[in-house]
Amino acid sequence: MSHDAGIAMAAVAHLPEELRQFSRTTIIKMLIRVGMVFSGMRAARAVERLIEQPPEKIAQVMGAGMRMLIDWPGSIRAAVAMRKERIADDMLAYDALRADLRWLTAKTSEGERLLASAFATLDGRTSDTFTTGSENYYTATEANLLLRTASNELTKLRDSGVVRFDKLPSNKRIRARYHTGDVDTLKQLLDDSLTPGAAAVALDLPVYAVEQIAAYGHLAVHDHPGVVSLRGVQVGARSVSMLLERLRRTAKISQPPPEYVGLRTALSSYPGEKSWGLVISAMLAAEIPFCIQGDNLSLRRIMIDPAHLADMALSSAQPTKNCLGISHHSLRDVCEIFVVGFKEGAAAVTSANLEVVRYGAGKGIPREGLANLITDIAFVGEAAAFTGRRGIPLHHEFVRIGVPRICGAWSREALADLGFVRRMAAA
């Protein structure tokens, strides 16, 4: 504030670089006004009244102004943040704070530019107020559109801490603006997500097989809290495409020899949930030669030699970790596990008094209950796959021998004693 130009320029040189581009007049006006606003002189706004104040009050104002300018813009942002915390949801106090900040500009274009270096968007929507220009955010509407969520779902994400937010003043319901980094990360995961059922359709596999392959690390699992909250545990869509491409590149045989059969058929002779994950891992590691026919890759129809599975101890393979949270099997997958038609499979489930519940878009059977049932029963289809014989003659032979019937199927223990099926491995 010195009339000596040299002293004044030296003082300006000590200010932050953001302020040096402004004229001395604008800087002095900001110094006085910001000092008045943040030293308790809100009621006496006229700058001309400052000279009438006691010396200690003038010193207090000038000191407050200098402290603001020396650490600009961090100082005024911190001071405004403290006032926002104190006023909470007092809308009148909130509007008064905005009016105080507008007054700092002295209604000059250069003053507005100086304040904008601290607060890029002072006026306009509540969600834009007091933004510094450095942080990025979405309004609730923008976040809902990006995430394809309803308001209650976004509130759930906010309250659980999945998406960080800044609380905005409001009279009743909570208003907030949401950090773009968290919203964008969640959007990317959701855009790349498939339900386990959709991944199973893309791979042409049972749903539990998708879980096995994911447990071996060949499929990405999206278990981000936000994804789980909105859709449950998901499978990465890109990882599904990458798995199919890896299998195409690894296949070394163009035409299958006569002894080759479809992978589904080769696994049918093994009891319980088939070891899809173990076998496909071996294929990707080039430990099992296989053939792919046609352009549409169906993992069920990959051609292999069943003899290559004999040394893999599939009947005693340990279950993989439940990384997708699959607790039930669909009736379609149950029938494939049984190696039986839909009618017979549904009848066995009903006869065993297994609970059939609504699960996803269809009905499901508890996975644990089914595993217990399979230890007791076997169907002709599994025996035919194991022995290489036809199903109808086997059925008649079971009747002639007197194999006990259980739940519309046959006793696994009796068939295993006779060498028609494998025993279930001990859990």
C-alpha angles and dihedrals in degrees: 000000000000119000087222105096093207094053091045093051091048090053092049089051089063092057123094116278092249090067101044093078091064127083121261090244092058092045092051092048089051092047093054097041097044088047091053095047095049098039097060101267097118092124094055101053099157106104089209089065091061092078089059093059124099115271093251090055092049090050090050092052094046092046092050090049094050092049089053094050097044092060098032127188097007093057097056092042090054092046092050091047090054092051091048090055091051096048093048106172097348098128093189091055089046092054090045090055091053090049091051091053093048089053090058090070092065085221092281126128091232091051090051091052091049092052090044088062085069101030116025097188114027098157132044127050119018089239090059097049118117094003111155096211091243100080122067124214144163127226117237090259092051092047092050092050093049096046094035089231135143121238093259091052092051089048089053091052090048096047093047092053095243092122118035117224145179114233115232127206113267138160099230125347121046115265121195146167118223130226111251095218093062094042094047093048092051091046091053091052093047092048089053095046132111126178113245087250093054091047089051090054091049091051095035093234138122113272093246088056089060088056091050092051091048090050089056089055099250095115128046117242117211104207096151107146091241093052092046091048093053104032110000123246110337139195122237110253093208091052089056091055091045091052092053091048092049091052091050091052093046097050107103103178121075098189122031120235117240094263093059119105135177116284091240090056092046091054095045093086091063118085126240125359107003118240096244094149095053094047095046090048088055090049092052089050089053090241092124120043114224142172132226118203123199131358098281105078112214113179090206089060100045105129119234140156108257088214089072090064094055094082095047098078091226093165090062098038112133118241115261121240116280096246096157098046095241107171100162139041124223116239088249092057091043090057091049091051090050091043089228141114123273096256095052093043094051090047092053091050091050093046091051090052092236111167114250110205139175105271121175110312094340142017129302140199120215109263095218093049091050092050090054092049093052091059088065105037141045133181132223092252092065091046091050091052092048097047099033091233131125120270103233096054089046091053092053090047091053089052092048093048091047100238107184117253120228123184092340091308133082131272108268091204092055094045091047090051088053092047097246098118141012123261119246113256116249112262 
